[in-house]
């Protein structure tokens, strides 16, 4: 249960300031983080007309506030995305960096203005250079995904660090995750730990949680279970349920805190109920093995199923094993294979080996080989060993030559 929690890199899309703007303009599948409101304007936020008038008299921040009002149809203004975009443009032209970022967001999505990712990227860059730290996270997002510019992970990391230096916790957190995972940029655990500390100090509970994981495992910092438990506790109290799950495991095992199995089990159950997938996985393991609770394969399978659907790769793997043998769930080879492949795709390498075995049993040796090769290249020795035992791949068969074409008659 003390497995290091896998952290998927997520670069937060900070859509300026207004929740409505975020909802209207964020790309599908990206996260939106709450942020501070727009800079103080010489008008009341609920007075769209007053903000528009102040904008006409040259107040850039009032243009931005009016833009939000027309974008969302608030403050007495009718919803008008085209006018909102024009107001954001005016704010940007008058030197309001947050206005450039807001215009970039609506431009990236084509809200009230023609969609143009390249122009959006330029606007984010202008806002970032102008000191609006949230815009630097949008620069990073574009660089990571190649939206309006070429992909450049190193430049994305630099933009996130700039956001962090500018006081944006999401920049610290996302930069730390890049350096921690080492997928897009070279792994640098000490630097990741430092950035997690900055995110934690700035009030980001996930930063505290992930820093706790590094202290627990001794990665980038000296191993310190007591420090890890303190960080888990702080993140848990701040509402991050996944940290509650890791604090529960520490309490169950007495890692850095006094061992209390009854309390730890109750904490684990609450963390699972509160939406921590790996807490459900851990509870499933205990239930499957009959440790601290009565053994119940069906309940364990249900816990693994919920955790798997919430994105926990190990839970998918364990449920796959149960579906393969029919323990706790109906025996279903096809479902087992799908679950193994889901876990494999999420980075849990032992599942790649199980998926390969399932493919081979179904007669798909090419698929089995591909899965073993993937896991082997990622550093999973059992898959490397399995590759040696597989029959050599059949050589490619040359396409048959077409029959000669008869010469045309004179």
C-alpha positions as CSV (number, residue, x, y, z in Angstrom):
1,X,0.0,0.0,0.0
2,X,2.9,2.3,0.4
3,X,3.5,2.5,-3.4
4,X,4.4,5.9,-4.7
5,X,1.4,7.6,-6.1
6,X,1.8,8.1,-9.9
7,X,1.4,11.7,-10.8
8,X,0.2,12.6,-14.3
9,X,1.6,15.9,-15.6
10,X,-1.2,18.5,-15.9
11,X,-0.5,22.0,-17.0
12,X,-3.3,24.2,-15.7
13,X,-5.1,26.4,-18.2
14,X,-5.5,29.7,-16.4
15,X,-8.2,31.5,-18.3
16,X,-7.5,35.0,-17.1
17,X,-9.6,35.4,-14.0
18,X,-13.3,35.1,-14.5
19,X,-14.8,31.6,-14.0
20,X,-17.2,32.3,-16.9
21,X,-14.3,33.0,-19.2
22,X,-12.6,29.8,-18.1
23,X,-15.7,27.8,-18.8
24,X,-16.2,29.4,-22.2
25,X,-12.7,29.3,-23.4
26,X,-10.8,26.4,-21.9
27,X,-10.0,23.5,-24.3
28,X,-11.7,20.2,-23.7
29,X,-10.0,17.9,-21.2
30,X,-7.9,20.7,-19.6
31,X,-8.1,21.7,-16.0
32,X,-9.2,25.2,-14.9
33,X,-7.7,26.6,-11.7
34,X,-9.3,29.3,-9.8
35,X,-7.4,32.5,-9.6
36,X,-7.5,36.0,-8.3
37,X,-10.0,38.3,-9.9
38,X,-9.1,40.9,-12.5
39,X,-7.1,43.9,-11.4
40,X,-9.1,46.5,-9.5
41,X,-11.0,48.6,-12.0
42,X,-12.3,52.2,-11.5
43,X,-15.8,50.8,-11.6
44,X,-18.0,48.3,-9.7
45,X,-17.8,44.8,-11.0
46,X,-21.6,44.6,-11.1
47,X,-21.9,47.8,-13.1
48,X,-21.2,46.9,-16.7
49,X,-22.3,50.2,-18.1
50,X,-20.1,52.1,-15.6
51,X,-17.1,49.9,-16.5
52,X,-17.7,50.5,-20.2
53,X,-17.8,54.2,-19.6
54,X,-14.6,54.2,-17.7
55,X,-13.1,52.1,-20.5
56,X,-14.1,54.8,-23.0
57,X,-12.2,57.3,-20.8
58,X,-9.0,55.3,-21.0
59,X,-9.1,53.0,-18.0
60,X,-7.6,49.7,-19.3
61,X,-8.6,47.7,-16.2
62,X,-12.2,48.9,-16.7
63,X,-12.1,47.5,-20.3
64,X,-11.1,44.2,-18.9
65,X,-13.9,44.2,-16.3
66,X,-16.4,45.2,-18.9
67,X,-15.2,42.4,-21.1
68,X,-15.9,39.9,-18.4
69,X,-19.4,41.4,-17.9
70,X,-20.3,41.1,-21.6
71,X,-18.8,37.7,-21.9
72,X,-20.9,36.3,-19.1
73,X,-24.0,38.5,-19.4
74,X,-23.6,39.9,-15.9
75,X,-23.6,43.4,-14.3
76,X,-26.6,44.4,-16.3
77,X,-24.9,43.6,-19.6
78,X,-26.4,41.2,-22.2
79,X,-24.2,38.3,-23.1
80,X,-22.2,39.4,-26.2
81,X,-19.0,37.5,-26.9
82,X,-18.0,39.6,-29.8
83,X,-18.1,42.8,-27.7
84,X,-16.3,41.0,-24.9
85,X,-13.5,40.1,-27.2
86,X,-13.3,43.8,-28.5
87,X,-13.1,45.0,-24.9
88,X,-10.4,42.6,-24.1
89,X,-8.5,43.8,-27.1
90,X,-8.8,47.4,-26.0
91,X,-7.5,46.5,-22.5
92,X,-4.6,44.7,-24.1
93,X,-3.8,47.7,-26.5
94,X,-3.8,50.0,-23.4
95,X,-1.2,47.9,-21.6
96,X,-3.3,45.7,-19.4
97,X,-1.5,42.3,-19.5
98,X,-4.4,40.4,-18.1
99,X,-6.5,41.7,-21.0
100,X,-4.0,40.3,-23.5
101,X,-4.3,36.9,-21.7
102,X,-8.1,37.1,-21.8
103,X,-8.0,38.0,-25.5
104,X,-5.7,35.0,-26.0
105,X,-8.0,32.6,-24.3
106,X,-11.1,33.6,-26.4
107,X,-8.9,33.7,-29.6
108,X,-7.7,30.2,-28.9
109,X,-11.2,28.9,-28.8
110,X,-12.9,31.3,-31.3
111,X,-15.2,32.9,-28.8
112,X,-16.4,36.2,-30.2
113,X,-13.4,36.3,-32.5
114,X,-11.9,34.2,-35.3
115,X,-10.1,31.1,-33.9
116,X,-6.4,31.6,-34.3
117,X,-4.1,29.5,-32.0
118,X,-0.9,31.2,-33.3
119,X,-2.3,34.7,-32.5
120,X,-3.4,33.4,-29.1
121,X,0.1,32.1,-28.4
122,X,1.5,35.6,-29.2
123,X,-1.0,37.2,-26.9
124,X,-0.1,34.8,-24.0
125,X,3.5,35.7,-24.6
126,X,2.8,39.4,-24.5
127,X,0.8,39.0,-21.2
128,X,3.5,36.8,-19.7
129,X,6.2,39.3,-20.6
130,X,4.0,42.0,-19.2
131,X,4.1,40.4,-15.8
132,X,0.8,38.5,-15.7
133,X,2.1,35.2,-14.3
134,X,-1.1,33.2,-15.1
135,X,-0.5,33.9,-18.8
136,X,2.9,32.2,-18.6
137,X,1.1,28.9,-17.7
138,X,-0.9,29.3,-21.0
139,X,2.3,29.9,-22.9
140,X,3.5,26.6,-21.3
141,X,0.3,24.8,-22.2
142,X,0.7,25.9,-25.9
143,X,4.3,24.8,-26.0
144,X,3.6,21.4,-24.5
145,X,0.7,20.7,-26.9
146,X,2.0,22.5,-30.0
147,X,-1.0,24.8,-30.1
148,X,-0.2,27.7,-32.3
149,X,3.5,27.1,-32.0
150,X,6.0,24.2,-32.2
151,X,6.2,21.8,-29.3
152,X,9.1,22.7,-26.9
153,X,9.0,21.0,-23.5
154,X,12.1,22.9,-22.3
155,X,10.6,26.3,-23.2
156,X,7.4,25.2,-21.5
157,X,9.2,24.3,-18.3
158,X,10.9,27.7,-18.4
159,X,7.6,29.4,-18.8
160,X,6.2,27.5,-15.8
161,X,9.1,28.5,-13.7
162,X,8.6,32.1,-14.7
163,X,4.9,31.8,-13.6
164,X,6.1,30.3,-10.4
165,X,8.6,33.2,-9.8
166,X,5.7,35.6,-10.6
167,X,3.7,34.2,-7.7
168,X,1.5,31.7,-9.5
169,X,1.2,28.5,-7.5
170,X,-0.1,26.6,-10.6
171,X,3.2,27.4,-12.3
172,X,5.2,26.0,-9.4
173,X,3.1,22.8,-9.3
174,X,3.1,22.1,-13.0
175,X,6.8,22.8,-13.3
176,X,7.5,20.5,-10.4
177,X,5.4,17.8,-12.0
178,X,7.4,18.1,-15.3
179,X,10.7,17.7,-13.5
180,X,9.4,15.0,-11.2
181,X,8.0,12.8,-14.0
182,X,10.9,13.3,-16.4
183,X,8.8,12.5,-19.4
184,X,8.8,15.9,-21.3
185,X,12.1,17.1,-19.8
186,X,15.0,15.4,-18.1
187,X,14.1,14.3,-14.6
188,X,15.4,16.5,-11.8
189,X,14.1,15.3,-8.4
190,X,15.8,18.0,-6.3
191,X,14.5,20.7,-8.5
192,X,11.0,19.2,-8.4
193,X,11.1,19.0,-4.6
194,X,12.0,22.7,-4.5
195,X,9.2,23.7,-6.8
196,X,6.7,21.5,-4.8
197,X,7.8,23.3,-1.7
198,X,7.1,26.7,-3.4
199,X,3.7,25.5,-4.5
200,X,3.0,24.2,-1.0
201,X,4.1,27.4,0.6
202,X,1.8,29.3,-1.8
203,X,-1.2,27.4,-0.6
204,X,-1.5,24.6,-3.2
205,X,-2.4,21.4,-1.3
206,X,-1.3,19.1,-4.1
207,X,2.2,20.7,-3.9
208,X,2.3,19.7,-0.2
209,X,1.0,16.2,-1.0
210,X,3.5,15.6,-3.8
211,X,6.3,16.9,-1.7
212,X,5.2,14.5,1.1
213,X,5.5,11.7,-1.4
214,X,9.1,12.7,-2.2
215,X,9.9,12.8,1.5
216,X,8.3,9.4,1.9
217,X,10.3,7.8,-0.8
218,X,13.5,9.8,-0.3
219,X,13.5,11.2,-3.9
220,X,15.1,14.6,-4.3
221,X,15.2,15.1,-0.5
222,X,16.4,13.0,2.4
223,X,13.8,10.4,3.4
224,X,11.8,11.7,6.3
225,X,8.5,9.8,7.1
226,X,7.5,12.2,9.9
227,X,7.9,15.2,7.5
228,X,5.9,13.3,4.9
229,X,3.1,12.7,7.4
230,X,3.0,16.4,8.3
231,X,2.7,17.4,4.7
232,X,0.0,14.8,4.0
233,X,-1.9,16.0,7.0
234,X,-1.8,19.6,5.9
235,X,-2.9,18.8,2.3
236,X,-5.7,16.6,3.7
237,X,-7.0,19.4,6.0
238,X,-6.9,21.7,2.9
239,X,-9.4,19.3,1.2
240,X,-7.1,17.2,-1.1
241,X,-8.5,13.7,-0.5
242,X,-5.6,11.9,-2.1
243,X,-3.4,13.2,0.7
244,X,-5.9,11.9,3.2
245,X,-5.4,8.5,1.7
246,X,-1.7,8.6,2.1
247,X,-2.0,9.8,5.6
248,X,-4.3,6.9,6.3
249,X,-1.7,4.4,5.0
250,X,0.9,6.1,7.2
251,X,-1.4,5.7,10.2
252,X,-2.1,2.1,9.4
253,X,1.6,1.3,9.1
254,X,3.0,3.7,11.7
255,X,5.1,5.5,9.2
256,X,6.1,8.8,10.7
257,X,3.0,8.8,13.0
258,X,1.7,6.6,15.7
259,X,0.4,3.3,14.4
260,X,-3.4,3.1,14.8
261,X,-5.0,0.5,12.5
262,X,-8.6,1.2,13.5
263,X,-8.2,5.0,12.9
264,X,-6.2,4.4,9.8
265,X,-8.8,2.1,8.3
266,X,-11.6,4.7,9.0
267,X,-9.5,7.4,7.4
268,X,-8.9,5.2,4.4
269,X,-12.6,4.6,3.9
270,X,-13.4,8.3,4.2
271,X,-10.6,9.2,1.7
272,X,-12.1,6.6,-0.7
273,X,-15.6,8.1,-0.3
274,X,-14.2,11.6,-0.8
275,X,-12.8,10.7,-4.2
276,X,-9.3,9.5,-3.7
277,X,-8.9,6.6,-6.2
278,X,-5.8,5.1,-4.7
279,X,-7.4,5.0,-1.2
280,X,-10.1,2.9,-2.8
281,X,-7.4,0.7,-4.3
282,X,-5.7,0.3,-0.9
283,X,-9.0,-0.5,0.7
284,X,-9.7,-3.0,-2.0
285,X,-6.3,-4.8,-1.4
286,X,-7.1,-5.1,2.3
287,X,-10.6,-6.4,1.6
288,X,-9.3,-8.9,-1.0
289,X,-6.7,-10.2,1.3
290,X,-8.8,-10.1,4.5
291,X,-6.5,-7.8,6.4
292,X,-8.1,-5.7,9.1
293,X,-11.5,-6.4,7.4
294,X,-13.4,-9.5,6.5
295,X,-12.2,-11.0,3.2
296,X,-14.8,-10.2,0.4
297,X,-13.7,-10.7,-3.2
298,X,-16.9,-9.1,-4.6
299,X,-16.5,-6.0,-2.5
300,X,-12.8,-5.8,-3.4
301,X,-13.7,-6.0,-7.1
302,X,-16.2,-3.2,-6.7
303,X,-13.6,-1.0,-5.0
304,X,-11.0,-1.8,-7.7
305,X,-13.7,-1.0,-10.4
306,X,-14.4,2.4,-8.9
307,X,-10.8,3.3,-8.5
308,X,-10.0,2.1,-12.1
309,X,-12.8,4.3,-13.5
310,X,-11.3,7.2,-11.6
311,X,-7.9,6.6,-13.3
312,X,-6.0,4.4,-10.9
313,X,-3.9,2.1,-13.1
314,X,-3.1,-0.5,-10.4
315,X,-6.8,-0.9,-9.6
316,X,-7.4,-1.6,-13.3
317,X,-4.7,-4.2,-13.2
318,X,-6.0,-5.9,-10.1
319,X,-9.6,-6.0,-11.5
320,X,-8.2,-7.5,-14.7
321,X,-6.6,-10.3,-12.7
322,X,-10.0,-11.0,-11.0
323,X,-11.8,-10.9,-14.3
324,X,-9.3,-13.3,-15.8
325,X,-9.9,-15.9,-13.1
326,X,-13.5,-15.1,-12.3
327,X,-12.8,-14.3,-8.6
328,X,-15.3,-11.7,-7.2
329,X,-16.5,-10.9,-10.7
330,X,-17.7,-12.9,-13.8
331,X,-14.9,-14.6,-15.6
332,X,-14.3,-12.6,-18.8
333,X,-11.1,-12.9,-20.8
334,X,-11.9,-10.0,-23.1
335,X,-12.6,-7.7,-20.2
336,X,-9.5,-8.8,-18.4
337,X,-7.4,-8.0,-21.5
338,X,-9.0,-4.5,-21.8
339,X,-8.3,-3.8,-18.2
340,X,-4.7,-4.8,-18.4
341,X,-4.2,-2.7,-21.5
342,X,-5.8,0.3,-19.8
343,X,-3.4,-0.1,-16.9
344,X,-0.5,-0.5,-19.2
345,X,-1.4,2.6,-21.2
346,X,-1.5,4.5,-17.9
347,X,2.1,3.5,-17.1
348,X,1.7,0.5,-14.8
349,X,4.3,-1.7,-16.5
350,X,3.4,-5.1,-14.9
351,X,0.0,-4.8,-16.5
352,X,1.7,-4.6,-19.9
353,X,3.1,-8.1,-19.3
354,X,-0.3,-9.4,-18.3
355,X,-1.9,-7.8,-21.3
356,X,0.7,-9.4,-23.5
357,X,0.0,-12.8,-22.1
358,X,-3.7,-12.3,-22.7
359,X,-3.0,-11.3,-26.3
360,X,-0.9,-14.3,-26.8
361,X,-3.5,-16.6,-25.4
362,X,-6.0,-15.1,-27.8
363,X,-3.6,-15.9,-30.7
364,X,-2.4,-12.3,-31.2
365,X,1.3,-12.8,-31.0
366,X,2.1,-9.6,-32.8
367,X,0.0,-7.7,-30.2
368,X,1.7,-9.6,-27.4
369,X,5.2,-8.7,-28.8
370,X,4.3,-5.0,-29.1
371,X,3.2,-4.9,-25.5
372,X,6.3,-6.7,-24.2
373,X,8.5,-4.4,-26.3
374,X,6.8,-1.3,-24.9
375,X,7.2,-2.4,-21.3
376,X,10.8,-3.6,-21.9
377,X,11.8,-0.3,-23.4
378,X,10.3,1.4,-20.4
379,X,12.5,-0.7,-18.1
380,X,10.4,-3.7,-17.0
381,X,12.7,-6.8,-16.9
382,X,9.9,-9.4,-17.0
383,X,8.7,-8.2,-20.4
384,X,12.3,-8.2,-21.7
385,X,12.6,-11.8,-20.5
386,X,9.3,-12.7,-22.1
387,X,10.4,-11.2,-25.4
388,X,13.3,-13.6,-25.6
389,X,10.9,-16.6,-25.3
390,X,8.5,-15.4,-28.0
391,X,9.0,-16.8,-31.4
392,X,10.9,-14.5,-33.7
393,X,8.7,-12.1,-35.6
394,X,7.9,-13.4,-39.1
395,X,9.8,-11.5,-41.8
396,X,7.7,-9.1,-43.8
397,X,6.3,-10.8,-47.0
398,X,6.9,-8.9,-50.2
399,X,3.8,-8.0,-52.1
400,X,3.3,-10.2,-55.2
401,X,4.3,-8.7,-58.4
402,X,1.5,-7.9,-60.8
403,X,1.2,-10.0,-63.9
404,X,2.9,-8.5,-67.0
405,X,0.8,-6.2,-69.0
406,X,0.2,-7.3,-72.6
407,X,1.9,-5.0,-75.2
408,X,-0.7,-3.0,-77.1
409,X,-1.3,-4.2,-80.5
410,X,-0.3,-2.0,-83.4
